[in-house]
Amino acid sequence: MAEIGIGILGGGYMGKAHSVAMSAVGAVFNTTLRPRLEMICASTAESAEKYRAAYGFRRATQHWQDLVEAPEVDAIVIATPQETHRQIAEAAFALGKPVFCEKPLGASLADSRAMVAAAQRSRCVNMVGFNYIRTPASQYARQLISSGAIGEVTWFRGEHTEDFYADPETPASWRTDGAANGTMGDLAPHMINAALALIGPLKEVMAEIETVHHQRPGGQVTNDDQGQMMCRFENGAMGQMFFSRIAMGRKMGYAYEITGTKGAIRFDQEDQNALWLYLNEPDAAQRGFRKILTGPAHPDYLPFCQGPGHGTGYQDQIIIEARDFLQAIETNTPVWPTFEDGLAVNQVIAAAMSSAQSRSWQTLSQF
């Protein structure tokens, strides 16, 4: 086993998740590379020191350059706001350091393209954080689809819906300012990534995007609350997606339905340890959706628990990502999703934004 020094930028919601994941991944997956929590960066010296003490890092800093340039930091995890992703990643790649970047890849399509170019020039390992697609249930759904179990896919419906801004009296914050922090920049990337992973590349989209609550206590809202998108996949399948941060009652509405010529699949992240499968059984009396509880027979479940139906959780998805990142570094082999996969998501978002403005279908190849 060999140690690898990890530097994490951001100590809040996702910074904590990645810190815990790097602490646990060696024990869970018996990885050859064992992370050493070397340095954490936050916006102030006080918060950085607080996170250092809480998560077990050796050092703390408020300057991202210090973390990226530290010789003891071998690999970088970016869990900061989208507008900072590009400059941090480019600096890390220039020093030959692998980078894991939380979604979305860049705050704009131009940023994402520049980040992909920097990754390609450096030939460094790179990954984007799309954690929800890594649940054992969704990994199994990918296997079922690729094996032909439900036949040729003809239809996809996906949503990422939450209600953290459903109340119009919820105060304005950084989330209500700037396109990168709106629903299309924040929530949509996860379900678009799922669509690309489960069905394949998109060919064209038609979208509507809107702000419902234009004013909130403390300020004006400058980004979108919800959006919907019709789409056509390159394989011919039809699709529809909906994204919202004002979907009253939805807490983690990352859900999809997939229809094929031989069966169908349903999944909802609010019940993340179950997958619903319909197969066109010969006996009509036996036809119907059945609930499959995840267990040791499903991808990446057994390292967490030996009991079927006991379940995995949100943090476990981040630990699986950490395993993949370490394996990519160890073998110097790309592991999905790379920065190029993150760029593909940003291209869909750009096409959707353009479609909403022009009120017309947009072809992905134009972006």
N, C-alpha and C positions, 0 to 999 in steps of 0.2 A: 504493500500500500504506500501511496505517496500523498503528501499534503499539497494543497493548492490554496493560495491566499485569495480570499474573496473580498471584493470591495462592493458595497451596495450604496447606491445614491438614492436617498429618500428613506425616511424612517417611519412614515405614517402607515396607512392601511396596507399598501402593497409592500412597502419596505419591511414591515414586520413579518408579513407572510413569507417573503423570500428569506429573511433572516432565520426564521424558524425552520423553513424547508432545508436550508443549507446546514443547519445544526442536526437535523434528523435524517437526512438522505443516506448517510453512510450506514447508519444502523438499520434503516428500513430495507435498503436495496443491496447492502454489502458492496458498495462501490469501491473500485480500485483507487480512485482519487477521493481523498477525504478533505472536505472543505475546512479551512481555517478562517474564522471570521476576523479578517485583518483590519478593515477600516469601514466606517459608516459616515456618510455625509448628509447633513441636513441644512436648513436655511439659516440657522443661527448656531453659534457655538454652544449655547445652553441646551438647545434641543438635540444637537448632535451628541453631546455628552450624556444626556438623558437616555437616548437610544443606545448608546454604547454600553452603558451600565445595565440597561434592561435586557439587551439581547446577547451580550457577551463578546462584543468586539474588542480587539486590542487597542484600537485608536479611534479617534473621532475628529472630524473637521467640518467646517462650514464652507469650504472652498472645494468645488468639484475637481479643479485642476490638481490639487494636492493628492486627492485619492487616485485619480487616473495615472498620475506620474509616479506614484510611490512604487519603488522596486519590489516591495513585498506583496503588492497586489498583482496577482497573476491573471485574474479574470474579473470582468465588470458586470454588474447587474444594474440596469437603469430603471428606477421606479419613481421617476420625477415627472412633472407636468410635460405634456407633449411638445411644447415649444422649446424645451431644453434637449430633447433627444438627439437631434442632429449634431450639435457641437460636441456633446460628450462622446457620442459614438465615433465621430471622425477623429477626435483626439486619441481615443483608445486604440483604434485601428492603426493610426500612425505609429503607435508604439508596439504594434504586433500583439495586442491583447484581445482575447475572445470577448464578445459582448452578447449579453442577453438583455433585450429591451422589451419593456412592457408595451402592450398595444395602446393606441395605434402606433405604427412604426414612426411616422413623422407627423408634425402638425399640419403638413400640406403635402400634396403630391410631389412637388419639387423637392421638399425635404426628404421624402421617402426615396426618391430616385437617387439623390445625392448620397444617402446612407447606403443604398445597395451598391453604388459605384465604389464607395470607400471600402466596403466589405470585400468586394471583388478584387480591388487593387491589393489589399492587404493579405488576402487568402486566409484570413482568420475565421475561426468558427463564429457563427452568428445565429441567433434564434430570436423569435418574437413570442411574447407571452400571450397565448390564447389557451387559458387553462380549462375552460368548461368542456371543450371537445375531448379532454383527456379522462373524463370519468370512465370507469369500466363499462358502463352501459353504452355510452356513445362510441367508445372504441369497438364494442361488440357490434353496434349498428353498422359501423364502417365495414367490418368483416362480413356481415350478412349481405350487405349491398354488393361488395366486390366479388363475393362468391356466387352471386346470382340467385341467392335464396328467395328474393322477392321478384325475380325476373328483371325485365327492363324497366328502369324508373321512368315514369310518365309525369309525375307531379311532385312538387315540393312546396310545403308551406312552413315558414319559420317566423318566429317572433323573438324579440328581446324586449320585454316589457317590465317596468318597475314603477313604483309610485312615490318615490322620494320627493318629487315635486308636484304631486297631484293636488295638494292644498295650495291654492293661490296666495295664501297668507304666509307660506314658507318664505323666509327672507332671501333676497338675492345674495349670491356668493360668486366665487370664481367660476363655478359651474354654469352660471347664467350669462357669462361674458365670453365672446369669441367663438367662432365656428368650431374650433378643435374641441371645445368643451361641451358642445351641444349634444343632442341625442345621436345625431349622425356621426359625430366624432367619438363619442364615448361608448354608447351601447351597440350601435349598428355593427361595428367591426366584429364583435363576437359571433353574431348570427351569420353575417356574410362569410366569415371564416368557416363556420359550420357547413354552410351551403357548398362552398368550394371543396371542402374535405369530403363531404358525403356524396355529392352528386358530380362535381367537376366544374370546369371553368364556365363562366357566364358568357353569353354572346351579346345580349342586349338588355337594356332596362328602360322602364318608364316609371317615374317617381313623382310623388307629391310630398312636400316637406313644409311644416308650418310651426309657427309659434302661437300657442293658445293663450298663455298668460304673458302679455307684453310688459306688464309692470308688476313688481313685487316690492314688499317692504324693503327699503334700502337702495332701490335702484331699478333701472330699466333692464329688461331682458334683451340681449342682443343675439341670441342663438335659438335653435329650434327645440321644441318640446316633443314633437312626434313626426314620423314619416312613414310612408308606405311605398312599396315598390313591386310592380309586376316585372317578371324577368323571363328570359328564355335561355336555357343552358345550351352549350355547344353540342351536347348529345341529343338535343331535341326536346328535352323535358321542359314542361311549363313550370312556373313558380310564382310565388307571392311571398313577400316579407313585410313585417310591420315592426316598428321600433317606437318605444314611448317611455318617457320618464314621468308621465302623468296618468298611467294606467291604474286607476284606483283599485286597490286590493291585490295587485301583483307585486310580489317581493323579489322574486328571481324568476321571471317568466321567460327563461331561455327554453323554448319549446319548438318542436318540429314534428311534422307529419310527412311521411314519404309513401307514395303509392307506386307500386310496380305492377307488372302484368301477371305476377304469380302471388303477390301478397302485399303487405303494408307494414309500416313501423310508426309508432308514436313514442314520443319522449317529452318529459317536462322536468326541468332542473329542480323544481320545487319537490319533486319525488325522485331525486337523482339516482337512487339505487334500484330503479325499476325501468324496464323496457317493455313496451307493449308490442306484440308481434302477431300479425294475422297471416296465415298461410292458407291457400286455397285447397283445403283438404278434399280428397275424393268423396268422403262421406259428408254430405251437406249438413247432417245433424251435428257434426263436430266443428263446423266452421264458426269462427268468432275470434276476437282478439283475446290473447292470453297474456297474463302478466308474468314476466320473467324477473325474478329477484336476482340481483347480481351476487356472485359468490366466487370461490377460488377458481372456478373454471373460466372465468372471464378475465380479460386483459388487465394486468397490474392490480388485481384485487388481493391475491394471496399474500404478498409481502406485508400488507397492513393487517389482515385478519384471516383466520382459518375457518371462520364460521359463515356459511352461506346465509344471506339475508341480514347479516349484522350491519353491513353497510360501510361505505367510505364517506368522507366529507370534503368540504371546500379546501381545507389545508392540505389534504392528501393530493389534490390535483396539482398544487404548487410543488409538492415533493416529487411527484412524477416528472414535472418539468425540470426540476433540478437534476434528477437522474439523467434525463435525456441530454441536458447541457453538459454535464460532466462526461458522459459517454462520448459525446461529439468531440470534446477537447482531448480526451484520452486517445481516441482513434483517429483524430483529425479528419473526421467524416461528417458531412452535413447531416443534420437531423431536422426533420420537419417539425414546425414551420420555420424556415429561414427568413432572412430579410426580404428575399425575393417573394416569398409567400405573403409577407406583410405588405409589400408593395402591391400585390394583386388585390388585396382587400381595399387599399387606398384608391386604386383605380376604379373599383366598383363604386365607392363613395363619391369620387369625383364625377363619374358618369351620372349617378343619381342626382347630384347637385345640379349638374348641367341640364338634366332632363326636367327637373322641377322648375328651372328658370325658363326653359324654352317650351315647356309643355309638349314634349315630343320624345319619341323613342331615341335612345342613344346607344350606339354600338361601342362595345368595350375596346375594340381595336384602335379607336380614335384617341384613347387615353393611355 
